[in-house]
Amino acid sequence: MLQKILNHKIRSVFAFFIVLLLIMIRAYEDVLFYDPFLNFFKMDYHNLEIPEINKLKLFFGILYRYFLNSFLSLAIIYVLFKDIEGLKFAAFLYFIFFIVLIVVFFLILFLLDEPNKMVLFYIRRFLIQPILLLLFLPAFYYQKGFN
């Protein structure tokens, strides 16, 4: 019993450390990633023109950030649930979500004459923030629970 409680504390500390890494990514986003939308969406963007964008740098900046967030999110899932099959499934879902979201993001951004800025905002939010982790944690807990 004591060993089980200690294991949960150790797993919780590891998970907390990984969450701190996710917070560090958010805190240093201006330095780590190319994203002209960081400041754009902090302003009253409804009345502004879309900023000048280097398409390739934007793609790789979003890819890099999505990879870091996904890797750390998967690490949290593994630390908390120790389920390799579930981890593989979550990684597959992260991959599928990235493909769908990045394609839609760039289609809206570059193929529409007047892109819907709210749709861009929310798609970009799913790409740059670990929102999927907030969906996966309750699902894993419901499916498996803590051991």
C-alpha positions as CSV (number, residue, x, y, z in Angstrom):
1,M,0.0,0.0,0.0
2,L,2.8,2.4,0.9
3,Q,4.7,1.6,-2.2
4,K,1.5,2.3,-4.3
5,I,1.1,5.7,-2.7
6,L,4.8,6.5,-3.2
7,N,4.6,5.5,-6.9
8,H,1.6,7.8,-7.4
9,K,3.6,10.7,-5.8
10,I,6.6,10.0,-8.0
11,R,4.4,9.9,-11.1
12,S,2.7,13.1,-10.0
13,V,6.0,14.8,-9.6
14,F,7.2,13.7,-13.1
15,A,3.9,14.8,-14.6
16,F,4.1,18.2,-12.8
17,F,7.7,18.6,-14.2
18,I,6.5,18.0,-17.7
19,V,3.6,20.5,-17.2
20,L,6.3,23.0,-16.2
21,L,8.0,22.3,-19.5
22,L,4.8,23.0,-21.3
23,I,4.5,26.3,-19.4
24,M,8.1,27.2,-20.4
25,I,7.2,26.6,-24.1
26,R,4.3,29.0,-23.7
27,A,6.4,31.6,-21.8
28,Y,9.2,31.6,-24.4
29,E,7.0,31.3,-27.5
30,D,8.3,34.6,-28.9
31,V,11.9,33.4,-28.8
32,L,11.4,29.8,-29.8
33,F,9.0,30.0,-32.7
34,Y,8.4,32.0,-35.8
35,D,4.7,33.0,-35.6
36,P,3.6,36.4,-36.9
37,F,0.2,35.7,-35.5
38,L,1.4,35.9,-31.9
39,N,1.1,39.7,-31.7
40,F,-1.6,39.8,-34.4
41,F,-4.2,37.9,-32.3
42,K,-3.2,39.9,-29.1
43,M,-4.6,43.1,-30.8
44,D,-8.0,43.9,-32.2
45,Y,-7.4,41.6,-35.2
46,H,-10.9,41.8,-36.6
47,N,-10.1,45.2,-38.2
48,L,-6.5,44.4,-39.2
49,E,-5.0,42.9,-42.3
50,I,-3.3,39.5,-42.1
51,P,0.4,40.2,-41.4
52,E,3.1,39.4,-43.9
53,I,4.0,35.7,-43.6
54,N,6.9,33.5,-44.6
55,K,4.9,30.4,-45.4
56,L,7.8,27.9,-45.0
57,K,9.0,29.4,-41.7
58,L,5.4,29.5,-40.4
59,F,4.9,25.9,-41.3
60,F,8.1,24.7,-39.6
61,G,7.5,27.0,-36.6
62,I,4.0,25.5,-36.1
63,L,5.4,22.0,-36.8
64,Y,8.1,22.4,-34.2
65,R,5.8,23.8,-31.6
66,Y,3.2,21.1,-32.3
67,F,5.9,18.4,-32.0
68,L,7.2,19.7,-28.7
69,N,3.7,20.0,-27.2
70,S,2.7,16.6,-28.5
71,F,5.8,14.9,-27.2
72,L,5.4,16.4,-23.8
73,S,1.7,15.6,-23.8
74,L,2.4,12.0,-24.7
75,A,5.0,11.9,-21.9
76,I,2.4,13.0,-19.4
77,I,0.0,10.4,-20.7
78,Y,2.7,7.7,-20.4
79,V,3.8,8.8,-16.9
80,L,0.3,8.8,-15.6
81,F,-1.2,5.8,-17.2
82,K,1.7,3.5,-18.3
83,D,-0.3,2.3,-21.3
84,I,1.8,1.7,-24.4
85,E,-1.1,0.8,-26.7
86,G,-3.1,3.8,-25.6
87,L,0.0,5.9,-26.1
88,K,0.4,4.6,-29.6
89,F,-3.2,5.4,-30.3
90,A,-2.8,8.9,-28.9
91,A,0.3,9.5,-31.0
92,F,-1.6,8.4,-34.1
93,L,-4.4,10.8,-33.2
94,Y,-1.9,13.7,-32.7
95,F,-0.5,12.9,-36.2
96,I,-4.0,12.8,-37.8
97,F,-5.1,16.0,-36.0
98,F,-1.9,17.8,-37.2
99,I,-2.4,16.8,-40.8
100,V,-6.0,17.9,-40.9
101,L,-5.5,21.1,-38.9
102,I,-2.4,22.3,-40.8
103,V,-4.0,21.6,-44.2
104,V,-7.2,23.5,-43.2
105,F,-5.2,26.3,-41.6
106,F,-3.1,26.9,-44.8
107,L,-6.1,26.5,-47.1
108,I,-8.0,29.1,-45.2
109,L,-5.0,31.4,-44.9
110,F,-3.9,31.3,-48.5
111,L,-6.7,30.3,-50.7
112,L,-9.5,32.6,-49.5
113,D,-9.5,36.2,-50.5
114,E,-10.7,37.3,-47.1
115,P,-9.8,34.5,-44.6
116,N,-12.1,34.1,-41.6
117,K,-9.9,35.4,-38.8
118,M,-11.9,33.6,-36.0
119,V,-11.5,30.3,-37.7
120,L,-7.8,30.9,-38.2
121,F,-7.5,31.8,-34.5
122,Y,-9.1,28.6,-33.3
123,I,-7.4,26.3,-35.7
124,R,-4.1,27.9,-34.8
125,R,-4.9,27.6,-31.1
126,F,-5.3,23.8,-31.5
127,L,-2.0,23.6,-33.4
128,I,0.1,25.7,-30.9
129,Q,-1.4,24.8,-27.6
130,P,-1.6,21.4,-25.9
131,I,-5.4,21.4,-26.0
132,L,-5.7,17.8,-27.1
133,L,-4.1,16.8,-23.8
134,L,-7.1,18.2,-22.0
135,L,-9.2,15.9,-24.1
136,F,-7.0,12.8,-23.8
137,L,-6.4,12.9,-20.0
138,P,-10.1,12.4,-19.1
139,A,-10.5,9.8,-21.8
140,F,-7.5,7.8,-20.6
141,Y,-8.7,8.1,-17.0
142,Y,-12.2,6.9,-17.9
143,Q,-10.8,4.1,-20.0
144,K,-8.0,2.8,-17.8
145,G,-7.8,4.8,-14.5
146,F,-4.6,5.1,-12.5
147,N,-3.0,1.9,-11.4
